[in-house]
């Protein structure tokens, strides 16, 4: 079991704060806090630090230029791996993405990992003048171009959305043939795609219980047996993005985490529902909304990981038993000192348990 820290530089502390747009000074302060959190993770044995690229969603998600953020972290850390989690590939020119990730790989001494996804927000797609129904095909073409750029001395591409004449990428990747590849997945078909492409999957527990997660693990494991991976390299890893908070006592952890976690989950479900409605989906979110508004249910069912270190150990064991190989923790919405303490407690008392085990 590996452990990571994933940030969106969220400034949502409760339901009321969802609609408050942060100014530049507030975000500057939050960005500096996040860098400090990454540095502490590097010191305490976390395996990876990542940022989720999102657009037009502050204060819920406030990192829009993830590669720049990760370059800052890479320059100040020594061991922790640096992952784009995710790069929204359909909204970028793929050659430019290949250049940026290769540059980040050099600056981090080969610690970069490339996580990508197609995006699931009409707010973002509209802002980039991209039809949300095109994002799947754009991701496929984009990945082909990025891999060609990294692995071929001279590459070219002719597709529906992108055309690249013969060119040589500069700089080349330090990691060969390419960095570990990850795919951000929500639905079972997305988990299948990750497996068939030989990519590690970044799953999540937002609105998904452990029984459903177990089924997604199986979908991924069945698919990866049939993988046709990019450049012949398989990254057979199942990671779960999970809201987490650790304190000296479980009572304190629950008190700290209740308001920010419920606010975040409401914001995410609002986003998903708006997107699906705009694409003609008739999915009913009423049951999901009941689940994500019941903190006691979320906690008791391990949809969120909240508690003292021994409690988190027992909760994580249940994920481990399902075949999860990495816990990617989102520890946000609390005062910075509480987040730092959570990172410290997990690093000192939870991670060693699984490393020794």
MIROKE-128847 format. One record per residue (C-alpha): residue in three letters; z, y, x. Coordinates in nm, 2 decimals. Layout:
<nodes>
NODE  kolse       z       y       x
NODE    ALA       Z       Y       X
...
</nodes>
This chain:
<nodes>
NODE  kolse       z       y       x
NODE    UNK    0.00    0.00    0.00
NODE    UNK   -0.10    0.34    0.13
NODE    UNK    0.02    0.68    0.01
NODE    UNK   -0.15    1.01   -0.02
NODE    UNK   -0.10    1.37   -0.15
NODE    UNK   -0.36    1.52   -0.38
NODE    UNK   -0.36    1.88   -0.48
NODE    UNK   -0.53    2.11   -0.72
NODE    UNK   -0.31    2.41   -0.62
NODE    UNK   -0.19    2.42   -0.98
NODE    UNK    0.02    2.71   -1.10
NODE    UNK    0.10    2.55   -1.43
NODE    UNK    0.48    2.52   -1.47
NODE    UNK    0.50    2.48   -1.85
NODE    UNK    0.28    2.50   -2.17
NODE    UNK    0.31    2.88   -2.18
NODE    UNK    0.17    2.92   -1.83
NODE    UNK   -0.16    2.73   -1.91
NODE    UNK   -0.32    3.06   -2.03
NODE    UNK   -0.20    3.28   -1.75
NODE    UNK   -0.47    3.37   -1.49
NODE    UNK   -0.32    3.40   -1.14
NODE    UNK   -0.41    3.70   -0.93
NODE    UNK   -0.53    3.68   -0.57
NODE    UNK   -0.19    3.73   -0.42
NODE    UNK   -0.03    3.45   -0.63
NODE    UNK   -0.31    3.21   -0.53
NODE    UNK   -0.28    3.31   -0.17
NODE    UNK    0.09    3.22   -0.18
NODE    UNK    0.02    2.89   -0.35
NODE    UNK   -0.25    2.80   -0.10
NODE    UNK   -0.01    2.85    0.19
NODE    UNK    0.25    2.64    0.01
NODE    UNK   -0.01    2.36   -0.03
NODE    UNK   -0.10    2.37    0.34
NODE    UNK    0.27    2.34    0.43
NODE    UNK    0.30    2.04    0.19
NODE    UNK    0.01    1.88    0.37
NODE    UNK    0.17    1.94    0.71
NODE    UNK    0.49    1.78    0.60
NODE    UNK    0.30    1.48    0.47
NODE    UNK    0.13    1.45    0.81
NODE    UNK    0.48    1.44    0.98
NODE    UNK    0.62    1.18    0.73
NODE    UNK    0.36    0.91    0.74
NODE    UNK    0.14    0.98    0.44
NODE    UNK   -0.20    0.83    0.50
NODE    UNK   -0.43    1.09    0.33
NODE    UNK   -0.44    1.44    0.20
NODE    UNK   -0.70    1.55   -0.05
NODE    UNK   -0.81    1.83   -0.28
NODE    UNK   -0.99    1.81   -0.61
NODE    UNK   -1.28    2.05   -0.64
NODE    UNK   -1.27    2.22   -0.98
NODE    UNK   -1.42    2.55   -1.11
NODE    UNK   -1.32    2.81   -1.36
NODE    UNK   -1.00    2.62   -1.44
NODE    UNK   -0.72    2.83   -1.28
NODE    UNK   -0.42    2.81   -1.32
NODE    UNK   -0.45    2.44   -1.41
NODE    UNK   -0.68    2.36   -1.11
NODE    UNK   -0.72    2.63   -0.85
NODE    UNK   -0.92    2.47   -0.56
NODE    UNK   -1.29    2.55   -0.59
NODE    UNK   -1.38    2.53   -0.22
NODE    UNK   -1.22    2.21   -0.11
NODE    UNK   -1.40    2.17    0.22
NODE    UNK   -1.27    2.51    0.34
NODE    UNK   -0.92    2.41    0.23
NODE    UNK   -0.94    2.08    0.41
NODE    UNK   -1.07    2.24    0.73
NODE    UNK   -0.75    2.45    0.74
NODE    UNK   -0.54    2.14    0.70
NODE    UNK   -0.74    1.94    0.95
NODE    UNK   -0.69    2.22    1.21
NODE    UNK   -0.31    2.20    1.18
NODE    UNK   -0.26    1.82    1.15
NODE    UNK   -0.29    1.53    1.39
NODE    UNK   -0.29    1.20    1.20
NODE    UNK   -0.33    1.23    0.82
NODE    UNK   -0.68    1.16    0.69
NODE    UNK   -0.86    1.43    0.51
NODE    UNK   -1.04    1.34    0.18
NODE    UNK   -1.26    1.54   -0.06
NODE    UNK   -1.12    1.41   -0.38
NODE    UNK   -1.35    1.51   -0.53
NODE    UNK   -1.67    1.68   -0.43
NODE    UNK   -1.86    1.75   -0.75
NODE    UNK   -2.19    1.65   -0.60
NODE    UNK   -2.42    1.75   -0.90
NODE    UNK   -2.33    2.11   -0.85
NODE    UNK   -2.42    2.13   -0.48
NODE    UNK   -2.73    2.11   -0.27
NODE    UNK   -2.69    1.77   -0.11
NODE    UNK   -2.81    1.86    0.24
NODE    UNK   -2.55    2.14    0.25
NODE    UNK   -2.28    1.89    0.15
NODE    UNK   -2.39    1.65    0.43
NODE    UNK   -2.36    1.94    0.68
NODE    UNK   -2.02    2.05    0.56
NODE    UNK   -1.87    1.70    0.56
NODE    UNK   -2.02    1.63    0.90
NODE    UNK   -1.87    1.95    1.04
NODE    UNK   -1.53    1.87    0.88
NODE    UNK   -1.55    1.52    1.05
NODE    UNK   -1.60    1.68    1.39
NODE    UNK   -1.32    1.93    1.34
NODE    UNK   -1.08    1.66    1.22
NODE    UNK   -1.16    1.42    1.51
NODE    UNK   -1.31    1.17    1.27
NODE    UNK   -1.05    1.18    1.00
NODE    UNK   -1.26    1.28    0.70
NODE    UNK   -1.32    1.06    0.39
NODE    UNK   -1.59    1.15    0.13
NODE    UNK   -1.48    1.13   -0.23
NODE    UNK   -1.73    1.24   -0.49
NODE    UNK   -1.79    1.23   -0.86
NODE    UNK   -2.04    1.36   -1.12
NODE    UNK   -1.80    1.60   -1.30
NODE    UNK   -1.68    1.59   -1.66
NODE    UNK   -1.64    1.95   -1.76
NODE    UNK   -1.90    2.14   -1.96
NODE    UNK   -1.72    2.45   -1.84
NODE    UNK   -1.82    2.37   -1.49
NODE    UNK   -2.17    2.25   -1.58
NODE    UNK   -2.24    2.56   -1.78
NODE    UNK   -2.12    2.78   -1.50
NODE    UNK   -2.37    2.63   -1.27
NODE    UNK   -2.64    2.62   -1.53
NODE    UNK   -2.65    2.24   -1.51
NODE    UNK   -2.70    2.02   -1.82
NODE    UNK   -2.39    1.80   -1.84
NODE    UNK   -2.62    1.51   -1.94
NODE    UNK   -2.80    1.54   -1.60
NODE    UNK   -2.50    1.51   -1.38
NODE    UNK   -2.52    1.13   -1.36
NODE    UNK   -2.87    1.13   -1.23
NODE    UNK   -2.80    1.43   -1.00
NODE    UNK   -2.51    1.24   -0.85
NODE    UNK   -2.73    0.94   -0.78
NODE    UNK   -3.00    1.15   -0.61
NODE    UNK   -2.74    1.36   -0.42
NODE    UNK   -2.57    1.05   -0.28
NODE    UNK   -2.90    0.91   -0.16
NODE    UNK   -2.98    1.23    0.02
NODE    UNK   -2.63    1.27    0.18
NODE    UNK   -2.64    0.91    0.31
NODE    UNK   -2.99    0.95    0.45
NODE    UNK   -2.89    1.27    0.62
NODE    UNK   -2.59    1.10    0.79
NODE    UNK   -2.75    0.78    0.89
NODE    UNK   -3.12    0.85    0.97
NODE    UNK   -3.24    1.04    1.27
NODE    UNK   -3.50    1.21    1.05
NODE    UNK   -3.47    1.20    0.68
NODE    UNK   -3.67    1.31    0.37
NODE    UNK   -3.64    1.27   -0.01
NODE    UNK   -3.86    1.32   -0.31
NODE    UNK   -3.67    1.29   -0.64
NODE    UNK   -3.66    1.45   -0.99
NODE    UNK   -3.40    1.71   -0.90
NODE    UNK   -3.41    1.74   -0.52
NODE    UNK   -3.70    1.74   -0.27
NODE    UNK   -3.63    1.75    0.11
NODE    UNK   -3.91    1.76    0.36
NODE    UNK   -3.86    1.57    0.69
NODE    UNK   -3.56    1.71    0.87
NODE    UNK   -3.29    1.63    1.12
NODE    UNK   -2.93    1.69    1.02
NODE    UNK   -2.71    1.90    1.25
NODE    UNK   -2.43    1.82    1.32
NODE    UNK   -2.43    1.44    1.30
NODE    UNK   -2.12    1.25    1.17
NODE    UNK   -1.86    1.15    1.43
NODE    UNK   -1.78    0.84    1.22
NODE    UNK   -2.07    0.60    1.21
NODE    UNK   -2.26    0.52    1.00
NODE    UNK   -2.07    0.74    0.76
NODE    UNK   -1.71    0.82    0.66
NODE    UNK   -1.53    0.60    0.40
NODE    UNK   -1.68    0.66    0.06
NODE    UNK   -1.48    0.70   -0.26
NODE    UNK   -1.59    0.75   -0.63
NODE    UNK   -1.37    0.93   -0.89
NODE    UNK   -1.36    0.71   -1.20
NODE    UNK   -1.21    0.74   -1.55
NODE    UNK   -1.41    0.50   -1.77
NODE    UNK   -1.46    0.13   -1.70
NODE    UNK   -1.83    0.18   -1.64
NODE    UNK   -1.74    0.43   -1.37
NODE    UNK   -1.51    0.17   -1.21
NODE    UNK   -1.80   -0.07   -1.22
NODE    UNK   -2.03    0.18   -1.05
NODE    UNK   -1.79    0.23   -0.77
NODE    UNK   -1.77   -0.14   -0.71
NODE    UNK   -2.15   -0.20   -0.73
NODE    UNK   -2.20    0.08   -0.47
NODE    UNK   -1.93   -0.06   -0.24
NODE    UNK   -1.72    0.25   -0.27
NODE    UNK   -1.34    0.29   -0.29
NODE    UNK   -1.24    0.39   -0.64
NODE    UNK   -1.01    0.68   -0.73
NODE    UNK   -0.87    0.59   -1.07
NODE    UNK   -0.60    0.76   -1.27
NODE    UNK   -0.33    0.72   -1.53
NODE    UNK   -0.39    1.03   -1.74
NODE    UNK   -0.40    0.88   -2.09
NODE    UNK   -0.43    0.53   -1.96
NODE    UNK   -0.15    0.27   -1.97
NODE    UNK   -0.09    0.01   -1.71
NODE    UNK   -0.25   -0.26   -1.92
NODE    UNK   -0.57   -0.06   -1.94
NODE    UNK   -0.54    0.01   -1.56
NODE    UNK   -0.52   -0.36   -1.49
NODE    UNK   -0.85   -0.41   -1.68
NODE    UNK   -1.01   -0.14   -1.47
NODE    UNK   -0.89   -0.31   -1.15
NODE    UNK   -1.06   -0.63   -1.27
NODE    UNK   -1.38   -0.45   -1.36
NODE    UNK   -1.39   -0.30   -1.01
NODE    UNK   -1.30   -0.63   -0.83
NODE    UNK   -1.57   -0.81   -1.02
NODE    UNK   -1.83   -0.54   -0.94
NODE    UNK   -1.76   -0.51   -0.57
NODE    UNK   -1.84   -0.88   -0.53
NODE    UNK   -2.19   -0.78   -0.61
NODE    UNK   -2.19   -0.46   -0.41
NODE    UNK   -2.51   -0.32   -0.25
NODE    UNK   -2.32   -0.06   -0.04
NODE    UNK   -2.46    0.25    0.12
NODE    UNK   -2.56    0.18    0.47
NODE    UNK   -2.41   -0.17    0.43
NODE    UNK   -2.05   -0.05    0.45
NODE    UNK   -1.80   -0.15    0.18
NODE    UNK   -1.48    0.04    0.12
NODE    UNK   -1.29   -0.21   -0.09
NODE    UNK   -1.00    0.00   -0.20
NODE    UNK   -0.84    0.08   -0.53
NODE    UNK   -0.65    0.41   -0.54
NODE    UNK   -0.46    0.56   -0.84
NODE    UNK   -0.41    0.93   -0.89
NODE    UNK   -0.07    0.97   -1.05
NODE    UNK    0.17    1.25   -1.14
NODE    UNK    0.49    1.20   -0.93
NODE    UNK    0.82    1.36   -0.85
NODE    UNK    1.12    1.24   -0.66
NODE    UNK    1.47    1.39   -0.64
NODE    UNK    1.81    1.27   -0.53
NODE    UNK    1.89    1.15   -0.87
NODE    UNK    1.66    1.02   -1.15
NODE    UNK    1.83    1.26   -1.39
NODE    UNK    1.74    1.56   -1.17
NODE    UNK    1.38    1.43   -1.12
NODE    UNK    1.33    1.40   -1.50
NODE    UNK    1.47    1.74   -1.56
NODE    UNK    1.24    1.89   -1.30
NODE    UNK    0.92    1.71   -1.40
NODE    UNK    0.92    1.72   -1.77
NODE    UNK    0.78    2.06   -1.84
NODE    UNK    0.51    2.08   -1.57
NODE    UNK    0.38    1.73   -1.63
NODE    UNK    0.35    1.77   -2.00
NODE    UNK    0.17    2.10   -1.95
NODE    UNK   -0.07    1.96   -1.70
NODE    UNK   -0.15    1.66   -1.92
NODE    UNK   -0.22    1.88   -2.22
NODE    UNK   -0.45    2.09   -2.02
NODE    UNK   -0.65    1.79   -1.89
NODE    UNK   -0.68    1.63   -2.23
NODE    UNK   -0.80    1.97   -2.38
NODE    UNK   -1.07    1.97   -2.11
NODE    UNK   -1.18    1.61   -2.17
NODE    UNK   -1.19    1.66   -2.55
NODE    UNK   -1.39    1.98   -2.53
NODE    UNK   -1.65    1.82   -2.30
NODE    UNK   -1.69    1.50   -2.51
NODE    UNK   -1.73    1.71   -2.83
NODE    UNK   -2.00    1.91   -2.67
NODE    UNK   -2.19    1.60   -2.58
NODE    UNK   -2.17    1.46   -2.93
NODE    UNK   -1.89    1.21   -2.88
NODE    UNK   -1.68    1.14   -3.19
NODE    UNK   -1.38    1.00   -3.00
NODE    UNK   -1.05    1.07   -3.17
NODE    UNK   -0.79    1.21   -2.92
NODE    UNK   -0.50    1.21   -3.17
NODE    UNK   -0.33    0.90   -3.03
NODE    UNK   -0.38    1.02   -2.67
NODE    UNK   -0.22    1.35   -2.76
NODE    UNK    0.08    1.17   -2.90
NODE    UNK    0.12    0.97   -2.58
NODE    UNK    0.08    1.26   -2.34
NODE    UNK    0.33    1.48   -2.53
NODE    UNK    0.60    1.21   -2.51
NODE    UNK    0.76    1.24   -2.17
NODE    UNK    1.01    0.96   -2.23
NODE    UNK    0.72    0.73   -2.32
NODE    UNK    0.52    0.84   -2.01
NODE    UNK    0.82    0.78   -1.79
NODE    UNK    0.93    0.44   -1.93
NODE    UNK    0.57    0.31   -1.92
NODE    UNK    0.52    0.43   -1.56
NODE    UNK    0.23    0.65   -1.65
NODE    UNK    0.41    0.91   -1.44
NODE    UNK    0.63    0.82   -1.14
NODE    UNK    0.96    1.01   -1.17
NODE    UNK    1.30    0.93   -1.03
NODE    UNK    1.51    0.88   -0.73
NODE    UNK    1.37    0.68   -0.43
NODE    UNK    1.48    0.33   -0.55
NODE    UNK    1.34    0.40   -0.90
NODE    UNK    1.00    0.50   -0.75
NODE    UNK    1.00    0.19   -0.53
NODE    UNK    1.04   -0.03   -0.84
NODE    UNK    0.77    0.16   -1.03
NODE    UNK    0.52    0.14   -0.75
NODE    UNK    0.58   -0.23   -0.71
NODE    UNK    0.44   -0.27   -1.06
NODE    UNK    0.12   -0.09   -0.95
NODE    UNK    0.11   -0.30   -0.64
NODE    UNK    0.13   -0.62   -0.86
NODE    UNK   -0.19   -0.50   -1.05
NODE    UNK   -0.39   -0.48   -0.72
NODE    UNK   -0.35   -0.11   -0.66
NODE    UNK   -0.38   -0.04   -0.28
NODE    UNK   -0.31    0.33   -0.27
NODE    UNK   -0.09    0.58   -0.46
NODE    UNK   -0.24    0.93   -0.46
NODE    UNK    0.04    1.15   -0.57
NODE    UNK    0.00    1.48   -0.74
NODE    UNK    0.33    1.67   -0.70
NODE    UNK    0.27    2.02   -0.85
NODE    UNK    0.40    2.26   -1.11
NODE    UNK    0.75    2.28   -0.95
NODE    UNK    0.90    2.53   -0.71
NODE    UNK    0.77    2.48   -0.36
NODE    UNK    1.11    2.37   -0.23
NODE    UNK    1.13    2.10   -0.49
NODE    UNK    0.78    1.97   -0.40
NODE    UNK    0.87    1.97   -0.03
NODE    UNK    1.19    1.78   -0.11
NODE    UNK    0.99    1.53   -0.32
NODE    UNK    0.74    1.47   -0.03
NODE    UNK    1.04    1.43    0.21
NODE    UNK    1.22    1.18    0.00
NODE    UNK    0.91    0.97   -0.06
NODE    UNK    0.82    0.99    0.30
NODE    UNK    1.16    0.89    0.43
NODE    UNK    1.27    0.63    0.16
NODE    UNK    0.97    0.51   -0.04
NODE    UNK    0.69    0.47    0.21
NODE    UNK    0.89    0.28    0.47
NODE    UNK    0.98    0.02    0.21
NODE    UNK    0.61   -0.06    0.15
NODE    UNK    0.52   -0.03    0.52
NODE    UNK    0.79   -0.28    0.62
NODE    UNK    0.71   -0.50    0.32
</nodes>
